[in-house]
């Protein structure tokens, strides 16, 4: 069930993005670690800069140290279909990384199988 806060947060997320990517952003912004982890396949791979994480236990550690655990707030600035996946540009606020970045998603059976995160290129 959506609360008023969830509905308000979802207004800033493009409606035509796949649901799992929308949910990943919504759950991150809501501070819902369990909800974030449910967006991933059980053997998903996440690459964040030069760090790599695979499987639920490692993804939970990433979420605790670099995402929900540091109160990350994601704002999507643009998005596009990219190869067979999706690329979103984000502004990140919170008590960890702040700035702009890119998230590249590959999906499998409605869940995130691969997520690659990088700082935005500034030229």
C-alpha angles and dihedrals in degrees: 000000000000119000123208088259092053091048091049092049092048092057089076094052118083109253093218095061114104112274094243092058091046089049092048090056094042093048091046092051091046092052091241107150095175090051092049092052092048088063091068133075113247092255098036121151122221123190115193111179106305094341123095128198129185131186132010098292094053092042089052089053090050090049092049095047104033111018129024092006090063093041095250115191116197126203116187111223099175139349139189142177104262119193102308094335143045134273121201128185113215142187110219125205130172139081097309128043113001124187136055130321148157128246119198115196130196113189132206123186092343096310135095110265097170131018121181116189125192139162113261116263110251116199 
